[in-house]
Amino acid sequence: MTRLPFLAAMQQTTAPLQLIHSDLCGPMNQKSLGRSLYFMLLIDDYTKFTAVYFLKKKSEAAECFKNCKAHVEKVHSQKGNQYVIKAVRTDGGGEFTGGVFLRELEKYGIEAHTTVPYTPQEDGISENGNRVLVGHANTLLKQAGASNSYWAEAIQTCVYLKNISLTKGKHEKEATPFKLWFGKKPSVEHLRVWGCSAYAYVHTANRADKKWCARAEKLMFVGYTMTTRQYRLYNPKTRAFIKS
């Protein structure tokens, strides 16, 4: 049994970055391939566009928020909009109520909204986001037969798919967080089954035998990149990520 979000706590926003919901999930029982134990979500209230960061320890939350703030405000300034983060809503976790994080908010005049203890319904957006993403990522791991060490790649893929999927809200029909955030429809032509086999071309200069060496290297598809339409591939033998 679950409780619904408190309607009184729902704040109406009219533009991006007026309110950011954030929450931290972890620690995980197993470290990710990048040695992370936590992931941190930052969700824009107006567009529902989501950013995810992976942390090795909770104290990295302030630095992640600082990087996210610089990135998202730059994205909108390039489009001619002068949107800046005005408020951040979090739970009462020490990573958010600690001096470092609060000082970062005060530095830029950002309001800090903290929910009441044991009442996650006051911020149902981030709490529900965590629960849904973990469920979806777990499904990806199981259907691909991948070990739990791939959890960060699965979470990142779920966030990517969430941003290009239709969302409920007060916006026009067929709106996705991606469209509301970037002002254009996302493409879905490049989507692939997570965990499938992928092959990367081996350049002639890197072949020991130019005639009979393998011309492609078998890898595992583990996600997408946000900056360009590229795939993230992983080589279990060399434990290295590549883009293709």
Secondary structure as UniProt FT lines:
FT   HELIX           7..9
FT   TURN            16..17
FT   STRAND          20..25
FT   TURN            33..34
FT   STRAND          38..44
FT   TURN            45..47
FT   STRAND          50..55
FT   HELIX           58..60
FT   HELIX           61..78
FT   TURN            79..80
FT   STRAND          87..90
FT   HELIX           94..97
FT   HELIX           99..107
FT   TURN            108..109
FT   STRAND          111..114
FT   TURN            117..118
FT   HELIX           120..123
FT   HELIX           124..144
FT   HELIX           148..150
FT   HELIX           151..163
FT   TURN            173..174
FT   HELIX           177..182
FT   TURN            189..190
FT   TURN            194..195
FT   STRAND          197..201
FT   HELIX           204..206
FT   TURN            210..212
FT   STRAND          216..224
FT   STRAND          231..235
FT   TURN            236..239
FT   STRAND          240..243
//
